[in-house]
């Protein structure tokens, strides 16, 4: 009987380096938490519900593109064809897509600001944080932290491709516990290497 894989159930691969698996799992967790937080926000009676939901626009939208590229990363990692070049390309595309989605999310956040009559009053000497005329409570603060860590792991993935790989431009080669992914260019003749590069370009 065929099985169905849920969008956020991204399979793990023993071929992937430990650091890569941690980053991918963290990004999947952020996406799952954003969806859970959206349901909680919709169900619970918040005074500024639309504003509270607007704090989730960016993590929700960026999670769509992030998971899309994560699935492709995992497929290549399982096949042993996740080269440094391909991984770096995915991280660049992932970041560009996230920035584009965050612009849409920010526009939605601005549009979701409550009317001046519905904004929380800010008394002189009162401590706290206000955004769009709303005093940030514990739940809104948690959503802001979720958005913060969403960007932390996106940037971490990008730096992983630039700073944490070896000097070679071919397969991902890391020291210590990290594994080599992709094709070993040292043991390939020119014809085989050309075929591999051509196959990578098609993806």
TORMI-369928 format. One line per 5 residues: for each residue x, y, z of N, C-alpha, C. Coordinates in steps of 0.1 Angstrom, whole numbers, always signed. Example, Ala and Ser with C-alpha at 12.3 -4.5 7.8 and 13.67 -1.06 7.14 Angstrom:
# TORMI-369928
+132:-57:+78:+123:-45:+78:+132:-33:+78; +128:-22:+71:+137:-11:+71:+129:+0:+79 .
***
This chain:
# TORMI-369928
+9:-12:+0:+0:+0:+0:+9:+12:+0; +7:+22:-9:+16:+34:-10:+14:+42:+3; +25:+48:+7:+24:+57:+18:+25:+72:+14; +20:+80:+22:+20:+95:+19:+29:+102:+29; +38:+110:+24:+48:+117:+32:+42:+131:+34 .
+41:+135:+47:+36:+148:+50:+46:+158:+46; +42:+171:+43:+51:+181:+38:+62:+184:+47; +60:+183:+61:+70:+187:+70:+77:+175:+76; +74:+163:+71:+81:+151:+75:+92:+148:+65; +103:+155:+67:+114:+154:+57:+123:+143:+62 .
+126:+133:+54:+133:+122:+59:+148:+126:+62; +154:+119:+71:+168:+121:+74:+177:+112:+66; +189:+116:+65:+198:+108:+57:+211:+106:+65; +215:+93:+65:+228:+90:+72:+240:+95:+64; +238:+98:+51:+249:+103:+43:+252:+117:+46 .
+243:+125:+52:+245:+139:+54:+253:+141:+66; +262:+151:+66:+270:+155:+78:+261:+158:+89; +266:+156:+101:+258:+159:+113:+254:+173:+114; +263:+183:+111:+259:+197:+112:+248:+200:+102; +248:+194:+90:+238:+197:+80:+225:+191:+85 .
+225:+179:+91:+212:+173:+96:+207:+182:+107; +215:+188:+116:+210:+197:+127:+204:+209:+121; +210:+215:+111:+204:+227:+105:+191:+224:+98; +190:+213:+91:+178:+210:+84:+167:+207:+94; +170:+199:+104:+160:+196:+114:+155:+208:+121 .
+164:+218:+124:+160:+230:+131:+150:+238:+122; +153:+239:+109:+144:+246:+100:+131:+240:+98; +130:+226:+98:+118:+219:+98:+110:+222:+111; +117:+222:+122:+110:+225:+135:+104:+239:+135; +112:+249:+130:+107:+262:+130:+94:+263:+121 .
+94:+256:+110:+82:+256:+101:+70:+250:+108; +72:+238:+115:+62:+232:+123:+57:+241:+134; +66:+247:+141:+61:+256:+152:+53:+268:+147; +57:+273:+135:+50:+284:+130:+35:+280:+126; +33:+268:+121:+20:+264:+118:+12:+262:+131 .
+18:+255:+141:+12:+253:+154:+8:+267:+161; +17:+276:+160:+14:+289:+166:+3:+296:+159; +2:+294:+146:-9:+300:+138:-23:+294:+143; -23:+281:+145:-36:+275:+150:-39:+280:+164; -29:+281:+172:-31:+286:+186:-37:+300:+186 .
-31:+309:+177:-35:+323:+176:-49:+324:+171; -53:+316:+162:-66:+316:+156:-76:+312:+167; -73:+301:+175:-83:+296:+184:-84:+303:+197; -73:+309:+202:-74:+316:+215:-79:+330:+213; -86:+335:+223:-93:+349:+222:-83:+360:+225 .
-74:+364:+215:-65:+375:+217:-73:+388:+214; -70:+398:+221:-76:+411:+218:-73:+417:+205; -60:+416:+201:-55:+421:+188:-51:+409:+180; -62:+401:+176:-59:+388:+169:-52:+390:+155; -57:+400:+147:-51:+402:+134:-37:+407:+135 .
-34:+415:+145:-20:+420:+147:-12:+408:+151; -17:+400:+160:-9:+388:+165:-6:+379:+153; -16:+377:+145:-14:+368:+133:-3:+374:+124; -3:+387:+123:+7:+394:+114:+21:+391:+118; +23:+388:+131:+37:+385:+135:+41:+371:+130 .
+32:+363:+125:+35:+350:+119:+36:+350:+104; +32:+361:+98:+32:+361:+83:+46:+358:+77; +57:+364:+83:+70:+361:+77:+75:+347:+80; +74:+342:+92:+78:+328:+94:+70:+318:+87; +57:+320:+85:+49:+311:+77:+52:+311:+63 .
+54:+323:+57:+57:+324:+43:+71:+319:+39; +81:+322:+48:+94:+318:+45:+95:+303:+47; +87:+297:+56:+87:+282:+58:+83:+275:+46; +74:+281:+38:+70:+274:+25:+82:+272:+16; +89:+282:+14:+101:+281:+5:+112:+273:+11 .
+114:+275:+24:+125:+268:+31:+123:+253:+30; +111:+248:+33:+108:+234:+32:+109:+229:+18; +105:+237:+8:+106:+232:-6:+121:+229:-9; +130:+238:-5:+144:+236:-8:+150:+225:+1; +145:+224:+13:+150:+213:+22:+147:+199:+17 .
+135:+198:+11:+132:+185:+5:+142:+181:-6; +145:+191:-14:+155:+188:-25:+169:+185:-19; +173:+192:-9:+185:+190:-3:+186:+175:+3; +175:+171:+10:+175:+158:+15:+175:+147:+5; +168:+149:-6:+168:+139:-17:+182:+137:-23 .
+190:+148:-25:+203:+147:-30:+213:+141:-19; +210:+145:-7:+219:+139:+4:+217:+124:+5; +204:+119:+4:+202:+105:+4:+208:+98:-8; +208:+105:-19:+214:+99:-31:+229:+100:-32; +235:+108:-22:+249:+110:-22:+254:+119:-32 .
+245:+128:-37:+249:+137:-48:+248:+152:-44; +248:+154:-31:+247:+168:-26:+261:+174:-26; +265:+180:-37:+278:+186:-38:+278:+200:-31; +290:+205:-28:+291:+218:-22:+285:+229:-31; +287:+227:-44:+281:+237:-54:+266:+237:-53 .
+260:+225:-53:+246:+224:-53:+240:+229:-40; +247:+225:-29:+242:+230:-16:+242:+245:-15; +253:+251:-19:+254:+266:-19:+244:+272:-27; +241:+266:-39:+230:+272:-48:+217:+271:-41; +214:+260:-34:+201:+259:-27:+200:+270:-15 .
+211:+272:-8:+211:+282:+3:+209:+296:-3; +215:+299:-14:+213:+312:-20:+199:+314:-24; +193:+304:-31:+179:+305:-35:+170:+305:-23; +173:+298:-13:+165:+298:-1:+164:+311:+6; +176:+318:+6:+177:+331:+12:+170:+342:+4 .
+172:+341:-9:+165:+351:-18:+150:+349:-17; +145:+337:-17:+130:+334:-16:+125:+339:-2; +133:+337:+9:+129:+341:+22:+128:+356:+23; +138:+363:+17:+137:+378:+17:+125:+383:+9; +122:+377:-2:+110:+380:-9:+97:+378:-2 .
+96:+366:+5:+85:+363:+13:+84:+373:+25; +95:+376:+31:+95:+385:+43:+90:+399:+39; +93:+404:+27:+87:+416:+22:+72:+416:+22; +67:+405:+16:+52:+403:+16:+47:+403:+30; +54:+395:+39:+49:+395:+53:+50:+408:+60 .
+60:+416:+57:+61:+429:+63:+49:+438:+59; +46:+437:+46:+35:+445:+41:+22:+441:+48; +20:+428:+50:+8:+423:+57:+8:+428:+71; +20:+428:+78:+22:+433:+91:+18:+448:+93; +22:+456:+83:+18:+470:+84:+3:+472:+82 .
-2:+464:+72:-16:+465:+69:-25:+460:+81; -19:+452:+90:-27:+446:+101:-27:+455:+113; -21:+466:+113:-20:+475:+125:-35:+479:+129; -38:+478:+142:-51:+482:+146:-53:+497:+144; -66:+500:+143:-70:+515:+143:-65:+522:+155 .
-63:+535:+154:-58:+543:+165:-67:+541:+177; -80:+541:+175:-89:+540:+187:-88:+526:+194; -83:+516:+187:-82:+502:+193:-68:+500:+198; -58:+509:+197:-45:+507:+201:-44:+508:+217; -34:+501:+222:-32:+501:+237:-26:+515:+241 .
-31:+520:+252:-26:+532:+257:-13:+531:+263; -4:+540:+260:+10:+539:+265:+11:+551:+275; +11:+547:+288:+12:+557:+299:+26:+561:+301; +28:+573:+306:+42:+577:+309:+48:+569:+320; +60:+564:+317:+68:+556:+327:+64:+541:+326 .
+55:+538:+318:+51:+523:+317:+61:+516:+309; +66:+505:+315:+76:+496:+308:+69:+486:+299; +77:+482:+289:+72:+472:+280:+76:+476:+266; +71:+468:+256:+74:+470:+242:+61:+471:+234; +61:+481:+226:+49:+484:+218:+53:+483:+203 .
+44:+477:+195:+46:+476:+181:+32:+479:+174; +32:+488:+165:+20:+492:+158:+9:+496:+168; +13:+502:+179:+3:+506:+189:-2:+495:+198; +4:+484:+198:+0:+472:+206:+11:+469:+216; +7:+467:+229:+17:+463:+239:+20:+448:+237 .
+32:+445:+236:+36:+431:+233:+35:+423:+246; +27:+412:+245:+25:+403:+257:+35:+391:+255; +32:+381:+263:+41:+369:+263:+40:+362:+250; +27:+360:+246:+26:+352:+233:+31:+359:+221; +29:+372:+220:+35:+380:+209:+50:+380:+210 .
+55:+380:+222:+70:+380:+224:+75:+366:+219; +68:+355:+222:+72:+342:+217:+72:+341:+202; +63:+348:+195:+62:+348:+181:+74:+356:+175; +77:+367:+182:+89:+374:+177:+102:+366:+178; +103:+359:+189:+115:+350:+190:+115:+339:+180 .
+103:+334:+176:+102:+324:+166:+107:+330:+152; +103:+342:+150:+108:+349:+137:+123:+351:+138; +128:+354:+149:+142:+357:+151:+150:+344:+148; +146:+333:+154:+153:+320:+152:+151:+315:+138; +140:+318:+131:+138:+315:+117:+150:+320:+109 .
+153:+333:+111:+163:+340:+104:+177:+335:+108; +179:+331:+121:+192:+326:+126:+195:+314:+118; +186:+304:+117:+189:+292:+110:+190:+293:+95; +183:+303:+89:+185:+306:+75:+199:+311:+72; +204:+320:+80:+217:+326:+78:+228:+315:+82 .
+225:+307:+92:+234:+296:+95:+236:+286:+84; +225:+283:+77:+227:+274:+65:+235:+280:+54; +233:+293:+52:+241:+300:+42:+256:+301:+46; +259:+304:+58:+273:+304:+63:+279:+290:+63; +271:+280:+65:+276:+266:+65:+281:+263:+51 .
+275:+268:+41:+280:+265:+27:+292:+273:+24; +294:+284:+30:+305:+293:+27:+318:+291:+36; +315:+288:+49:+326:+288:+59:+329:+275:+65; +320:+265:+65:+322:+253:+72:+326:+241:+63; +328:+244:+50:+332:+233:+41:+347:+234:+39 .
+352:+224:+33:+366:+224:+30:+370:+233:+19; +383:+233:+15:+387:+242:+5:+383:+238:-10; +380:+225:-11:+376:+220:-24:+363:+226:-29; +361:+227:-42:+349:+233:-47:+339:+222:-52; +343:+209:-51:+335:+199:-55:+326:+194:-44 .
+328:+182:-39:+320:+176:-29:+322:+183:-16; +312:+182:-8:+313:+188:+6:+323:+179:+14; +334:+185:+18:+344:+177:+26:+347:+185:+39; +342:+179:+50:+344:+185:+63:+353:+176:+72; +359:+182:+81:+368:+175:+90:+361:+169:+101 .
+367:+160:+109:+361:+154:+121:+350:+145:+118; +338:+148:+125:+327:+139:+123:+319:+142:+110; +323:+152:+103:+316:+155:+91:+320:+146:+80; +310:+143:+71:+313:+133:+60:+314:+140:+47; +320:+133:+37:+321:+138:+24:+308:+134:+16 .
+302:+144:+10:+290:+141:+2:+293:+144:-13; +285:+137:-21:+286:+140:-35:+297:+131:-42; +302:+136:-53:+312:+128:-61:+326:+132:-57; +334:+122:-55:+348:+124:-52:+356:+128:-65; +358:+141:-67:+364:+145:-79:+379:+140:-81 .
+385:+136:-70:+399:+132:-71:+400:+119:-78; +390:+110:-77:+390:+97:-83:+383:+96:-96; +379:+107:-102:+371:+106:-114:+380:+111:-126; +379:+104:-137:+386:+109:-149:+378:+121:-155; +384:+128:-165:+378:+140:-170:+364:+137:-176 .
+362:+126:-183:+350:+123:-189:+339:+121:-179; +342:+113:-168:+332:+111:-158:+329:+124:-150; +339:+132:-148:+336:+145:-141:+327:+154:-149; +330:+154:-162:+321:+162:-171:+307:+158:-171; +305:+144:-171:+291:+139:-170:+285:+143:-157 .
+292:+143:-146:+286:+146:-133:+283:+161:-132; +291:+170:-138:+288:+184:-138:+276:+187:-146; +275:+180:-158:+264:+182:-167:+251:+178:-160; +252:+167:-152:+240:+162:-145:+236:+172:-134; +246:+178:-127:+243:+188:-117:+236:+200:-123 .
+241:+205:-135:+235:+217:-141:+221:+215:-145; +217:+202:-148:+203:+200:-151:+194:+201:-139; +199:+200:-127:+191:+202:-115:+192:+216:-110 .
***
